[in-house]
Amino acid sequence: MKYTSFVFVLAFLLTTSCRKEFIELTPVSTVSVDVLYKTDKDFQDAVVGVYSGFRIPYQNFWQFGDLRGDDTKHDLANGLESIRVDNFLTDYNDNILLTSWRGYYSAITNANAILAKIADANPAVVTNKDRHIGETKFLRALAYFNLVRIFGDVPMVTTPITTEQAYQTGREKVDKIYDELIIKDLLDAEAKLPVKYTGADVGRATRGAAKALLGKVYLTRKDFVKAEEKLKDVTTLGYVLLKNYNDLWDYTKDEHHSEYIFDIEYLAGGLGIGSTFTNTFTLEFQSGGSALVNELSRIYGILPGATAASGGNPTAAMFAAFDPKDLRKDVSVATGVIGADGKFVALSTTGVTSFSKKYMAPLKANNDSPANWKVIRYADVLLMLAEAMNENGKTTEALTYLNMVRQRAGVAAYAGLTKDDFREKVYLERRLELYLEGHRWFDLVRTGRALTVMAPFGMKPYMTVFPIPLTELEIIRNPAVFAQNPGYE
């Protein structure tokens, strides 16, 4: 028996996971769903399939979260989709829209199938039933959170549906999706998930991940009281900032450290489940640029001759935003590196003018990087908590959390800020701390500053969301049921 989500026929289980420690390579045979969902291991394998649905959408998440904003640009005259995202010219035929839409709905479809089957499962047989439900609901909430932030109103599908039902299912309002799905799923997830895992399960969604994501949801909806409550809870769960910011980007070390809350995880090693991030952000092999490329290969162990896209180029404004003493600056924004002879090796003057070192990782094969995508880390939580507390009139107390992040970066702590001054400082700190981690654009939108900041770059008022992929509109072919976002018709 098969069900269809909005866009495609469900492949019930994907054969690999997105987790570093519990990659499961045993193929899942094509069997009936009733046979498939029986034991605890069956459901655990099924949940792994939900994680897998995020691997492809998050490869391009930086284009929505960073390239769309003012801190990142696309320098080279290649990659037409990236150029269009950068310049508010996104076309509803662009593949980035379709792969993101389908990837998230793949995860949602798998999640719905699990939740439908696990409801009546015997806890004596499915011994981790609550955990499986919690993980599945966390992932479904994350998928919908990204969908509504990117596309606005989207179909809200919570159970397996047939192809015929899919054709008749329209888009639901964002507020309804938040109220009836995202928030409820995350509340249930935080109640059911463990605080931490050990062994092969490390990397799965935890109670801290659910609370942190719920805090971000509340902050996005400007429910600052509930945001403060959930984010303050996260500070009681044992997370600690790493002493050295650059260790976040050292891929020779374990990414499951004290600051880790939740990543989309990838595993290099020739299995086709590494990430593309090192290739995406490595410099183009351009005339005059070989010396720098060779140094990057030497320093980071990047494959000589690796395919490079030169994506995610920091803007001049981003360079200017950093204090010269800020320990985050060198890894975040750069125009070159120190060579083996101790001399500065700069970018060539053609094409690319800047780059980020955040995703430079050992690379033995193209598009097979060990670099994860950090969905939520503890510094993000501290800054969100500081923002929420300030909005709740607790500016002095909020300084503690803002300054924890600043002091780790080696810059002076703030003191004596007014509520309005604090608001601007925490917005700036998020730019500096979280550069090229998928936050800037969504921060601009949720705080109501997007049009003011981005209008000089071509933004129009309706462009707080992206167009619905044309392929999805053509499947239903009924604007009364499934219409394009205004302005993109």
Beta strands, then each sheet from edge to edge (+ up, - down):
strand 1: 72-73
strand 2: 260-264
strand 3: 313-314
strand 4: 336-338
strand 5: 344-346
strand 6: 373-377
sheet 1: 1+ 3-
sheet 2: 2+ 6-
sheet 3: 4+ 5-
end
